[in-house]
Amino acid sequence: MAEAATRPRAPERTCIGCRRTTGPAGLVRLSRRPDGSLAVGRSEPGRGAWLCTGSVACFENAVRRRAFSRALRSEVSGQELAWLRERLLSEGVSTSDGPMGRKLEGVGGA
């Protein structure tokens, strides 16, 4: 039992859509940068939230529950939600223009 106490715990994150708690490997991080723009990627600065990677149900639940605005502590516009939906649910896209016209890091990038 002493061995278990000394073993480091892996970090856990909670999806804002389904509220499932898991390691960050199966989640994507969204953040509100200090300049107010949205970003997708683990290394982006600013207030962050986590969402299950590629899950339409989690994204729709988060929109319905207004979880994006609550988690990011700022209002998320319909235009930004539309951009996020396309960005998070599209396949094979590693870079894209953000809602404010800025290049962003790929989904789940380290």
trRosetta pair geometry for C-beta under 8 A, 3 or more apart (Angstrom, degrees):
i j d omega theta_ij theta_ji phi_ij phi_ji
1 4 5.8 -48 -158 30 43 112
1 5 6.9 43 147 -20 67 103
2 5 5.6 -54 -154 32 39 114
2 6 6.7 28 154 -13 68 107
3 6 6.2 -65 -152 39 32 103
3 7 6.6 41 152 -34 66 104
4 7 5.8 -46 -148 19 35 117
10 23 5.4 -28 142 -102 127 116
11 23 6.7 97 80 -135 64 72
11 24 6.3 8 94 -17 110 109
12 21 5.1 34 167 174 122 100
12 22 6.5 -174 -147 111 85 7
12 23 6.2 -65 -105 -81 57 46
13 21 7.2 178 87 -147 28 63
13 22 6.9 -31 59 70 72 56
13 23 7.3 54 18 -174 87 18
13 24 5.2 70 0 -83 132 76
13 27 5.4 -119 86 50 131 162
13 50 4.3 78 156 -11 128 172
14 19 6.1 -6 -177 -154 108 49
14 20 7.1 166 -148 81 62 33
14 21 5.0 -30 -93 -93 79 75
14 50 6.5 129 72 63 39 119
15 18 4.9 17 92 46 131 82
15 19 6.4 -85 72 -33 79 12
15 20 5.0 19 23 48 118 81
15 21 8.0 -140 7 -73 74 31
15 22 7.6 20 -27 25 100 101
15 27 6.1 -150 -83 -113 85 116
15 50 5.8 -91 -98 113 44 90
15 51 5.7 75 -149 -136 85 34
15 52 4.7 5 -118 -37 145 83
15 55 7.9 10 -158 52 147 146
15 58 5.6 -60 169 -150 132 133
16 19 7.7 28 -141 -75 19 56
16 49 5.0 0 -32 179 142 117
16 50 6.6 142 -17 67 86 53
16 51 5.9 -47 38 -83 91 79
16 58 7.9 101 71 175 57 97
16 62 4.8 67 109 -117 96 116
16 65 8.0 -160 158 79 83 125
16 67 4.1 159 164 149 108 132
16 68 7.0 120 121 -72 150 49
16 71 5.0 -63 -106 -46 144 152
17 51 5.7 66 -12 -139 112 88
17 52 6.3 -87 51 15 125 98
17 55 6.7 -180 82 99 155 122
17 57 7.0 126 155 116 131 62
17 58 2.9 119 86 -172 153 69
17 59 6.1 -38 -93 -45 144 21
17 60 7.5 72 -146 52 120 47
17 61 4.1 104 -168 68 80 108
17 62 4.0 -65 -85 -39 78 96
17 65 7.9 158 -130 29 45 125
17 67 6.8 -165 -77 55 44 155
18 52 6.3 18 17 -19 121 132
18 55 7.4 -44 -22 132 125 156
18 57 7.1 48 -69 115 111 102
18 58 4.9 -63 -21 -105 97 93
18 61 6.2 92 -68 62 56 159
20 52 6.9 42 51 -68 123 119
22 25 7.8 -87 139 50 105 78
22 26 5.5 -21 117 51 142 121
22 27 6.7 153 76 -34 102 110
23 26 6.9 87 73 14 73 88
23 27 7.9 -166 106 8 41 104
24 27 5.4 -83 -147 52 49 105
24 29 7.4 -3 -152 -48 113 106
24 42 7.1 85 167 -115 135 123
24 50 7.1 -108 -120 -125 79 137
26 52 6.5 -15 141 -140 94 74
26 53 5.9 -130 179 15 52 109
27 50 4.3 19 165 -177 139 110
27 51 6.4 141 -160 67 86 28
27 52 6.0 -61 -107 -98 71 35
27 53 6.2 -164 -124 -32 16 84
27 108 8.0 155 100 -104 37 98
28 40 6.4 0 164 -165 117 100
28 50 7.1 150 73 -153 36 63
28 51 5.6 -29 61 65 87 83
28 52 7.8 24 14 123 84 13
28 53 5.0 110 -30 -92 100 78
28 88 6.4 175 75 -132 154 101
28 107 5.1 -29 -129 -171 138 91
28 108 5.0 -79 -105 -63 86 80
29 40 7.3 144 86 -159 56 51
29 41 6.5 -33 72 100 97 20
29 42 5.0 105 24 -97 133 52
29 44 7.0 -174 110 39 112 103
29 48 5.1 -13 -170 -163 106 125
29 49 7.3 146 -155 74 60 36
29 50 5.7 -34 -98 -96 64 72
29 108 7.9 118 14 -100 74 45
30 38 6.6 -17 -173 -168 98 102
30 39 7.3 153 -161 81 52 49
30 40 5.8 -24 -105 -102 67 69
30 48 6.6 146 79 -153 45 68
30 49 5.1 -20 63 63 98 88
30 50 7.5 178 18 -86 77 22
30 51 6.3 33 -12 0 115 114
30 68 7.4 -43 105 -133 152 95
30 72 7.3 -64 115 -74 104 120
30 84 6.9 24 -122 -136 138 125
31 38 7.3 150 81 -157 43 56
31 39 5.0 -20 63 62 91 96
31 40 7.9 171 20 -84 74 25
31 41 7.8 -62 15 57 112 65
31 44 4.5 -177 42 104 136 117
31 45 6.9 170 142 95 151 27
31 46 4.3 126 162 78 112 102
31 47 6.2 153 -155 78 77 42
31 48 4.3 -35 -92 -93 92 77
31 49 7.4 167 -83 18 46 65
31 72 7.5 146 -155 -120 33 104
32 36 6.9 -19 -178 -145 94 31
32 37 7.7 163 -156 83 55 28
32 38 6.2 -36 -101 -99 59 62
32 39 7.9 164 -95 19 13 82
32 46 5.0 -139 84 158 48 131
32 47 4.8 -4 48 58 99 99
32 48 8.0 -158 17 -74 64 37
32 72 4.4 106 -24 -170 124 115
32 73 7.5 -131 38 56 148 74
32 74 5.5 130 -146 37 166 129
33 36 6.8 -34 75 34 80 21
33 37 5.0 0 38 61 121 77
33 38 7.4 -165 0 -95 88 10
33 39 5.4 75 -47 -14 105 121
33 44 6.7 -86 -80 174 92 106
33 45 6.1 68 -131 79 76 83
33 46 4.4 -128 -108 -42 29 148
34 45 6.5 -22 -15 117 99 118
34 46 5.7 -147 -36 -90 59 98
36 74 7.6 -137 -137 159 75 162
36 100 7.9 112 97 -72 85 153
37 98 6.0 73 174 128 120 144
37 99 7.0 179 -153 64 86 88
37 100 4.2 -89 -115 16 118 145
37 102 6.1 53 163 23 165 135
38 76 7.4 63 -77 -129 133 102
38 80 5.5 121 -12 -158 143 116
38 83 7.4 143 67 91 136 125
38 84 6.7 -66 144 -73 155 106
38 98 6.3 -177 74 -167 76 118
38 99 5.9 44 38 23 111 119
38 100 7.7 146 29 -6 69 104
39 44 3.9 178 113 -149 135 154
39 46 7.0 118 31 40 119 132
39 98 6.7 -40 -96 -106 57 145
39 104 5.4 -180 -141 -134 74 115
39 105 7.1 47 -180 27 104 93
40 44 7.2 113 72 -18 10 149
40 84 7.6 148 -67 -130 118 78
40 87 5.9 -176 -20 144 155 132
40 88 6.9 -164 -121 -77 145 82
40 104 5.6 72 40 151 81 137
40 105 6.8 -144 90 73 65 76
40 106 7.8 -65 107 148 104 19
40 107 5.5 -30 149 -99 128 66
41 44 4.6 109 70 -28 93 104
41 104 6.6 -171 -17 170 120 90
41 105 3.4 45 -85 79 157 124
41 106 6.8 89 -95 64 105 39
41 107 7.3 -122 -79 -114 64 22
41 108 7.5 -72 -121 16 53 9
41 109 4.8 -21 -135 51 103 100
42 108 6.8 33 -30 -159 105 35
42 109 6.4 -147 22 82 91 52
42 110 5.8 -13 56 -117 136 41
43 105 6.7 97 52 -38 96 175
43 109 7.0 -65 14 105 102 92
43 110 6.8 70 -35 162 111 34
44 48 7.5 136 80 -92 96 109
44 104 7.7 -4 -87 -154 133 95
44 105 6.5 -152 -57 27 98 125
47 71 7.8 160 150 138 105 65
47 72 5.3 122 108 -151 118 59
47 73 5.7 -94 -172 33 166 107
47 74 7.6 132 59 1 145 105
48 71 8.0 -45 125 151 35 106
48 72 7.8 -4 -127 -103 8 76
49 67 7.4 145 -165 142 146 93
49 68 6.7 -169 60 -128 165 54
49 71 3.6 72 -98 133 129 139
49 72 5.8 -74 -20 -57 122 79
51 55 7.3 -148 160 52 87 102
51 58 5.6 146 -169 131 86 123
51 59 6.5 59 -175 -83 138 70
51 62 6.3 -50 -111 -38 116 158
51 88 6.7 -14 95 -149 139 150
52 55 4.0 19 95 10 116 137
52 58 4.3 144 36 -19 109 168
53 88 7.9 -144 -143 -170 48 91
53 107 7.1 125 -135 152 97 119
53 108 6.1 16 -105 -62 129 132
54 88 7.3 -161 -81 157 34 78
54 89 6.5 107 -139 -123 52 56
55 58 3.8 55 101 13 124 111
55 59 6.4 165 97 -13 68 82
56 59 5.8 -58 -150 38 32 111
56 60 6.1 28 156 -16 68 110
56 89 6.1 61 -85 -118 80 134
57 60 5.9 -58 -144 41 28 108
57 61 6.2 30 156 -20 64 108
58 61 5.7 -53 -144 37 30 112
58 62 6.3 31 156 -20 64 106
59 62 5.8 -58 -152 35 29 111
59 63 6.5 28 152 -18 65 105
59 84 7.6 177 -146 125 116 102
59 85 6.0 118 166 -115 143 78
59 88 6.2 158 -91 91 133 140
59 89 6.7 -69 -12 -55 162 116
60 63 5.6 -52 -147 36 34 111
60 64 6.1 34 155 -19 67 108
61 64 5.7 -55 -143 39 30 111
61 65 6.0 13 162 -5 66 114
61 67 7.5 21 122 2 73 137
62 65 6.2 -64 -139 48 25 101
62 67 4.1 -90 -150 55 73 122
62 68 5.8 82 153 -43 109 83
63 66 7.6 21 -180 -76 30 37
63 67 7.8 -57 -39 32 19 86
63 68 7.0 11 -92 -7 53 118
63 81 6.1 91 -115 -157 113 133
66 69 5.3 -34 176 38 88 113
66 70 6.0 90 121 -21 83 104
67 70 5.5 -62 -142 45 36 110
67 71 5.6 30 163 -18 74 112
68 71 6.2 -60 -140 40 22 103
68 72 5.9 -2 169 4 62 117
68 76 4.3 -38 121 15 123 157
68 81 6.9 178 33 -97 165 95
68 84 7.6 148 -117 58 148 173
69 72 6.4 -68 -134 51 21 95
69 73 7.9 90 166 -86 52 7
69 74 6.7 -112 -148 91 68 32
69 75 5.4 5 -128 -120 117 38
69 76 5.0 -134 -71 9 76 90
70 73 7.4 16 180 -75 27 47
72 76 6.5 84 48 -56 141 111
76 80 5.0 -119 -172 89 80 130
76 81 5.9 100 135 -59 108 88
76 84 7.8 -6 -179 -11 132 145
77 80 4.7 98 56 8 78 101
77 81 7.0 -138 100 -4 43 86
78 81 5.5 -52 -145 36 34 113
78 82 6.3 37 154 -21 66 103
79 82 5.8 -51 -149 33 30 112
79 83 6.5 30 151 -17 62 105
79 99 6.0 123 129 -153 95 122
80 83 5.6 -53 -148 37 33 112
80 84 6.2 35 153 -20 66 106
80 99 4.8 -40 -106 -64 68 174
81 84 5.6 -53 -144 37 32 112
81 85 6.3 37 155 -24 65 103
82 85 5.8 -50 -148 31 29 113
82 86 6.6 24 156 -12 62 106
83 86 6.1 -60 -151 40 30 106
83 87 5.9 28 154 -20 66 116
83 98 6.9 77 163 -170 144 50
83 99 4.2 -153 12 -73 167 98
84 87 5.5 -61 -141 42 28 113
84 88 5.8 15 167 -11 68 114
84 99 7.9 -28 -39 -42 73 123
85 88 6.4 -62 -138 42 20 100
85 89 5.9 -14 174 11 60 121
86 89 6.7 -75 -131 51 17 90
86 90 5.7 26 171 -38 63 114
87 90 6.5 -45 -132 17 15 110
87 93 7.4 -112 -143 93 54 136
87 96 5.9 -154 -116 64 95 150
87 104 7.8 8 -148 72 140 144
87 107 7.1 155 154 -69 84 111
88 107 6.4 129 -121 -114 55 136
90 93 4.7 19 108 8 123 129
93 96 5.6 29 162 -52 126 116
93 106 7.7 -179 120 -131 58 87
93 107 7.7 69 84 -4 81 111
94 106 3.9 -30 -164 -101 70 127
94 107 7.7 -116 -127 20 45 73
94 109 7.8 91 -165 -70 87 117
95 103 6.1 3 -176 -163 113 97
95 104 6.9 167 -149 69 68 56
95 105 7.5 -51 -106 -140 81 18
95 106 6.0 -63 -63 -68 60 79
96 103 7.8 157 83 -139 25 57
96 104 6.3 -19 64 47 70 101
97 101 5.6 -17 -174 -139 115 38
97 102 7.0 129 -157 59 66 23
97 103 6.5 -48 -102 -85 54 51
97 104 7.7 106 -156 3 15 91
98 101 6.7 -44 66 31 73 16
98 102 4.7 -12 35 59 120 77
98 103 7.3 -150 -9 -73 93 3
98 104 4.7 96 -60 -37 106 121
105 109 4.4 -122 162 52 109 143
106 109 4.3 106 63 -52 83 116
